[in-house]
């Protein structure tokens, strides 16, 4: 009987954790060297950039080690276009976005940077 209670408790905890994660939007964690002022997403290879997600932040930027709520973006794979406060524009390719998941980008993830 005790084993069944433990299994039931585990399944209930797992279900509530999964439901909680799915109810939260994905978030971008800025681990680059600079504050980001523009963060836009596109389906891979399409180069059709969506809205600036930085507008979701109260000051309109994403500081280093800050997280940004991503909205109006269904789960899937994306490319990102980032512009930091120095004016440098870079791309990150093949980002996986899922509900309730935090994804990060570091300097090593950025390509095609232009001042």
C-alpha positions in Angstrom: 0.0 0.0 0.0 2.8 2.4 0.9 4.4 1.8 -2.5 1.2 2.8 -4.3 0.9 6.0 -2.3 4.5 6.9 -3.1 3.9 6.3 -6.8 0.7 8.3 -6.8 2.5 11.2 -5.0 5.3 11.1 -7.5 2.9 11.1 -10.5 0.9 14.0 -9.0 4.1 16.0 -8.3 5.4 15.4 -11.9 2.0 16.3 -13.4 1.8 19.6 -11.5 5.4 20.5 -12.3 4.7 19.8 -16.0 1.5 21.8 -15.9 3.2 24.7 -14.2 6.1 24.8 -16.7 3.6 24.7 -19.6 1.7 27.7 -18.1 4.8 29.8 -18.1 6.2 31.5 -21.2 9.7 30.7 -22.4 12.5 33.0 -21.3 15.8 34.2 -22.9 18.7 34.3 -20.5 21.3 36.8 -21.7 24.8 35.4 -21.1 26.5 37.5 -23.8 29.0 40.3 -23.0 26.6 43.2 -23.5 23.1 44.4 -22.7 20.7 43.5 -25.5 18.3 46.2 -26.9 16.8 44.1 -29.7 15.9 40.4 -29.7 13.8 39.1 -32.7 13.0 35.6 -33.8 12.5 33.9 -37.2 11.8 30.4 -38.4 15.2 28.9 -39.3 16.6 30.2 -42.5 13.6 32.5 -43.2 15.2 35.8 -42.1 11.7 37.2 -41.5 12.1 38.7 -38.1 9.2 39.0 -35.6 8.7 41.8 -33.1 11.4 43.0 -30.8 10.9 40.9 -27.7 12.9 43.4 -25.6 9.7 45.4 -25.5 8.5 42.7 -23.0 11.0 44.1 -20.5 10.2 47.1 -18.3 13.2 49.1 -19.4 13.3 47.7 -23.0 16.6 46.0 -22.7 18.0 42.7 -21.4 21.0 43.2 -19.1 23.8 40.6 -18.9 22.5 37.7 -16.7 18.9 38.9 -17.0 16.1 36.9 -18.3 13.5 38.1 -20.8 9.9 36.7 -21.2 9.3 35.6 -24.8 5.7 36.1 -26.0 3.6 35.2 -29.0 6.0 32.5 -30.0 4.9 28.9 -30.4 7.3 26.1 -29.4 9.8 25.1 -32.0 13.1 25.9 -33.6 14.1 29.5 -34.4 16.9 31.8 -35.4 17.5 34.9 -33.4 18.7 38.4 -34.3 20.3 40.3 -31.5 21.4 43.9 -31.3 23.3 45.0 -28.2 23.7 48.5 -26.8 27.1 48.9 -28.6 25.2 48.6 -31.9 26.6 45.2 -32.7 24.1 43.0 -34.6 24.5 39.2 -34.4 22.6 36.0 -35.2 22.1 32.8 -33.3 20.9 29.8 -35.3 18.9 26.8 -34.3 17.5 27.8 -31.0 14.9 25.4 -29.4 12.1 27.3 -27.7 9.6 25.4 -25.5 6.9 26.5 -23.1 8.2 27.2 -19.6 11.8 26.7 -20.6 14.7 29.1 -20.1 17.2 29.1 -23.1 20.4 31.0 -22.9 22.8 32.6 -25.5 26.5 33.1 -24.9 29.1 34.9 -27.0 30.1 31.5 -28.5 26.6 31.1 -29.8 26.6 34.3 -31.8 27.6 34.4 -35.5 27.8 37.0 -38.3 28.3 39.9 -35.9 28.6 43.3 -37.4 29.4 46.6 -35.6 
